[in-house]
Structure formats: structure tokens, C-alpha cells
């Protein structure tokens, strides 16, 4: 995976410069950010390659550098593998009423998660 400098959106590319993953960060307030567009093609998933983890770590470091204290995300309720990744990396599932900011997300029985960066 090559490093790409970004202002809130990162991609992972393979040796042939084909996009194999992405992750984005949307700023809602000076302290609250939303994780967006986190995806890694199935053949590049898993801790052996570490593509998802690398993208996630870049995003978290960037959020902290920007003064972020909280990262939120929404994810389809059926995305069990994603839920495991988020929980393993410190996210806690929350209810809609617990969101510190409002934002639009697809209402597809999404689960909401929060990560405090302190």
C-alpha cells in the first residue's frame, strides 16, 4: 500500500495503482468527526495484509492532529465483520439519541458507533 497525503480522504492502492480500499473523515465540529466510505476489497481484507487497519490508523491520527475528540460512524446492521473491527478498535455502539451532533446517514437499520479519542 502506498501512502497518499489527504485532507480527509485516503485510498489504498496495490502495486499496479489500482484502488483496493478507502476511508474518509468528515468534520462536523472542531471536535467531532464522522468516519465515511471505509471499504477494502475482499481479497485485500484480513490482518495478514493490514490494509483496513493501516487506513484506520491514518484516519485516527489525522483526526487527533485536527483536534478531534470523537469519531462517529454509521454502518449497516448486517455488516457483522465491520462491527467486530470497530469494537476491537475501541468503538462503542450508541443509540441515535446519544449522537453529539446530527448528520444524515442512510436509514437502513444502521448501527451507530462512537470512539472517544482522549
C-alpha positions in Angstrom: 0.0 0.0 0.0 1.3 3.4 -0.9 0.9 6.5 1.4 -1.2 9.2 -0.1 -1.5 12.7 1.6 -5.0 13.8 2.1 -7.2 16.3 3.8 -9.8 13.8 4.9 -10.0 11.0 2.3 -7.4 8.3 1.8 -7.1 5.4 -0.7 -5.0 2.3 -0.6 -3.6 1.2 -4.0 -1.9 -2.0 -5.0 1.4 -2.3 -6.9 -0.4 -1.5 -10.2 -2.0 1.6 -8.7 -5.5 0.0 -8.6 -7.6 1.3 -5.7 -8.1 -1.5 -3.2 -9.5 0.4 -0.2 -10.7 3.8 1.0 -11.6 5.7 4.2 -12.9 9.2 4.7 -13.3 11.7 7.6 -16.0 14.3 7.6 -15.6 17.2 10.1 -18.8 18.2 11.9 -17.4 20.4 14.6 -13.9 21.2 15.8 -14.0 18.1 18.0 -16.5 15.7 16.3 -15.7 13.8 13.1 -17.6 11.2 11.1 -15.9 8.1 9.6 -17.1 7.7 6.0 -16.5 5.4 3.0 -14.5 2.8 4.8 -14.0 -0.1 2.4 -11.4 -2.7 1.5 -11.9 -5.2 -1.4 -12.5 -8.7 0.0 -9.3 -10.1 -1.5 -7.3 -7.5 0.4 -9.0 -7.9 3.8 -7.6 -9.5 6.9 -4.9 -8.8 9.4 -2.3 -10.6 7.3 -2.2 -7.6 4.9 -3.4 -5.0 7.4 -4.9 -2.7 4.7 -8.0 -1.8 6.7 -6.0 -1.3 9.9 -3.5 0.9 8.2 -6.2 3.1 6.7 -8.0 3.3 10.0 -4.8 4.3 11.9 -4.1 7.1 9.3 -7.6 8.4 9.8 -7.4 8.4 13.6 -4.0 10.1 13.7 -5.3 12.8 11.3 -8.4 13.3 13.4 -6.3 13.8 16.5 -4.0 16.2 14.7 -7.1 18.2 13.8 -8.2 18.4 17.4 -10.7 15.7 17.2 -12.1 14.2 20.4 -14.8 12.0 19.0 -15.3 9.9 15.8 -18.8 8.6 14.9 -19.9 6.2 12.3 -23.0 4.5 10.9 -22.9 1.0 9.4 -25.5 -1.4 8.1 -26.8 -3.6 10.9 -25.9 -6.7 8.8 -22.2 -5.9 8.5 -21.1 -8.2 11.3 -17.4 -8.3 10.3 -17.2 -4.5 10.3 -18.9 -4.3 13.7 -16.2 -6.7 15.1 -13.4 -4.4 13.6 -15.0 -1.3 15.1 -15.5 -2.8 18.6 -11.9 -4.3 18.5 -10.6 -0.8 17.8 -12.5 0.9 20.7 -15.8 2.0 19.2 -18.9 1.6 21.4 -22.4 1.1 19.9 -24.7 4.0 20.7 -28.3 5.0 20.1 -29.4 7.8 17.8 -30.4 9.9 20.8 -26.8 9.7 22.1 -25.2 11.3 18.9 -23.5 14.5 20.0 -24.3 16.0 16.5 -26.8 15.3 13.9 -25.9 14.2 10.4 -27.5 12.5 7.5 -26.9 8.8 7.0 -28.8 6.2 5.1 -31.7 4.9 7.2 -31.1 1.2 6.5 -31.3 -0.1 10.0 -27.9 1.4 10.6 -26.0 0.8 13.8 -24.2 3.8 15.3 -20.8 3.8 16.9 -18.7 6.3 18.8 -15.0 6.4 19.5 -13.6 8.9 22.1 -10.0 9.9 21.2 -8.8 11.0 24.6 
